Amino acid sequence: MSLNFCDLLVIGSDLSGLIAATLLAKRGLSVVIIDDDAYLDNEPNGPTGLHSRLFKSLLGKLAFPEARLQIIHKNNVAFQVISPKSRIDILPKQEDFLKEIEREFPETRQWYENFLNEIEFTHRQDLEILFGLLPLHNQRERHHFAQLQQKILDAMEKSIGTPPDSLVSFLNAQILLHTNGILLPHPRLQWLALLLPDYNETFNIRGGIAALKRLFYEKIEYYGGSVYQDPLTNYEFILQNNLIRGIQLSRLGFPTHCRYFLSNIPIHHLASRLPQTFLSRLINRTLIPSPSRGHQYYLQFLLPYKFLPVPMHDNVIVIQNPHEAFEGPNYVKINVSPPPKVIASEGQALLTISYFLKKEDYEMIPSRFESIHEEIEEIVNQIIPFAKEHLQRVFPAKGEQSDSLFPESSFNDFIKLSHRHPLYEPTIHSPKLSSPYSNHYVLGPDLLSWLGTEGKVLTAQKAVDLIWKAESKRKKL
């Protein structure tokens, strides 16, 4: 396909926009993707929180070859939570999970079993209806949601009472993994909704999120679309009669025109690029999400697999003090996966470690970050007792060390990567996907991000409906 003109032009490579582009290409629209992903993916294993029935349905709808889907494996243990006094595997079968609870928190076993049974026998249908309403689109749905959640809460209070104190931090640690914050007015309702064992699924994606994206790129090209690599550091919008007619990329000597324009990048990046007209100021007010709470920061280490303890699983949460805020080194997420062959030999494991810092802390000087990283390295040495001599940090690289998953190993590169992953307060309301430019639609990683892959499918489907409706109306005219 020519880069001169297309029906749908998509800038950015977040999964939500790729899903929308693939569905529209299947319906016959000519699609061009401008892939802005200048870095290799920093989450090689791509664990997906929550139940992903919607995503499985999407893969079936797009008829991906079974052989290509072999890169996606459901983990036997969704993740593991390690705190000073406990190590619990989050297992999908209720009976197995209750044994884990009894082993570590014997005094809470009965409460937790009552908690799960209350959901299973009394409120599973109510809960499925409740979360089937998300995201909320209108006042009627908000009213229905409020009534249903109060009904469930009242019944839970009456039948099982308050949870034991020893379980509260453990439950909140799981919630933070799934949603990056409290989503619902009452935390206990969030526990009900997200902590059923069979809803705690994670997936090992061989090759990481980048490999999953390639599946969609191949499908888009199969339907006649095309993908063009550009870091999107320098481009201009082509505007005409309050429509975005395309963009001019600095690396191309010609413009790329389109009928529909889909922004698939973080919204604040988009807002800074739009010309300062009345309409772009209106977009700034209506589309930018609430300010971020802070950023996720990433470290990566190589370690021979043989030094990983047998009880350790692919996705681990490490809590230093359950009674303090879950940020910085106090709440660390570790993902274990095979590294790319370009940086490691066979038998090596890649440990991707992430931690959260509040927004006001993220411009700290390099030495302050390094002290955090030394503390995290000590945590790794504690949970992997024989790692110390063999643990090699590859990002951000130390001193003259050059091996890295990323083009550069500078502190600025580390900060730049973290700024690609701001964390926003979760919202249960439907995001606004259209802008004052009538042919311009907005997706990206900051819309319904707490829902993981599920949220990306939901927002993608909504964008598809909006664009297809506009295309059907144009054809009639």
Steps between C-alpha positions, in 0.01 A plus 500: 500500500614855425591732789346791305136423588289268714154480650637471856832636620611383847793663679647307792540132576297439817305174480158670515559689175640191328187304593276776360709523183488123446122483542448788255747354249298178513191704413670634187650833600855573380716545809846647563672470840784734601681291764670731751648232726865599500592269789493126536222403732584529868247241620619190317251259655192720463291375795134587453292563811132418540292254302566543127198330346444804280854479365467127430178575314680764293777258403234254384312768305816597310579134426866508597673174398527267796875461443554877542307502828745255653696800630223555762501268802278520807711487817421215741562747785363845418754671725664468839490741795804503731496697825725475810287224653333329204530373143167433328432366151188641335344186353199477266327211683315605815586182692874539431491870579331440838778255589751776430307741721482243780872429477599866542202652683338206687283730713342654188412181311138491615436868426651471152304184420178675608604800290544288186185297562298818545609605154463157344154405622332833560651776294698366205216586263460845657874562474510394135212737426674774701831475316325436171380861529856637491600742368191709587366704208201690639304602808267200482793258512657696789176476697466126432865446597460690831188303596654162421829566681315613814289184493812283485678696773205484739470123455874450549508704824208301636637156415879515551587825680839670483816322381782407741772769517768258383323459165438867417849586367510172306167581331605859428828381345303297245269792424798726437644248253174497304386862506780729627257641755161483665239495227171470684354711784531209743826298497319185609287503189821513300624194686176322417529586134867436436617238746304196394767236431383433144519872417868514596653398168835603357655400171855439393549654156813358345682798351298747709242759401708573188432144378127544565501825301668322210201264479275799435747657255504176299118493497478867391743430213298188409195726454700737279614755757856613569726584792765774492765541772551858622589626850255794454752755625420751227170520312226748414123460471328582173180689587216601270149622588527381861609153390835324541582399144830328581851564620833602352782285639844661501659185350264491200507747214123479456193526726287204609132586447207317659122503548516402868777569746553290815745614770636194678761678716484647852252787486736764642743425212219563254388823668849650485516435123166648396509859370380753756157563354167522680423139412834369627452688827157338522664159452744582779208561736286202400745219422797525735448264795543612858864565598705187551568372851861433412710271285606140477878450489681195362817307574620191316743231613640183347541190718557134412173308537667241723525756783125572510337332803256221419209673684545822298256562213497713185321797658579605855396785729743573786372705795752619758256650753126427458411798720677766292406654163543265204755709311874513435696196625216409739289355214701340220373296206730242341440329167719206394533414131752379241712795374542594133782299344689818410588571864530160666592140441272202559437419864467862607186654652398862458362664816293810423440688824259791529419741781281809537591852616262787555503778245676752725790255545575403141748777413745386765872513435678188368668423834159482672373254239818298535444463876148368427644257246761376747222439752299308237807296409534406866133390501569276199798350683276424797234312302760333270766408758771388257455782248753752629807379314312444174246784479583734210312824455440580133265801530574768593862396450763581763813693410668375184269198467359500147267197481143631503158428359479864396687719247677697775582437864477851635306637794299713255402185312381344828288809580365519145386138518325551833312801362346267243328325792315753716236356732156664504225467755265223382159609376181302449363749248526463126784711355427756230641363176396766247639853477363831362664406169216288365728243330743471793481220761715448806627177659826426679654348810344749742135407429355231732857388564399333829304238304814373325434322170129496579493882503689517171243274331208704640637836388607357162151362436344835586736680260416248227127565549550880479717485186282241326190707571669806345613296198151356444352850512762628251423219256128577514571862415 
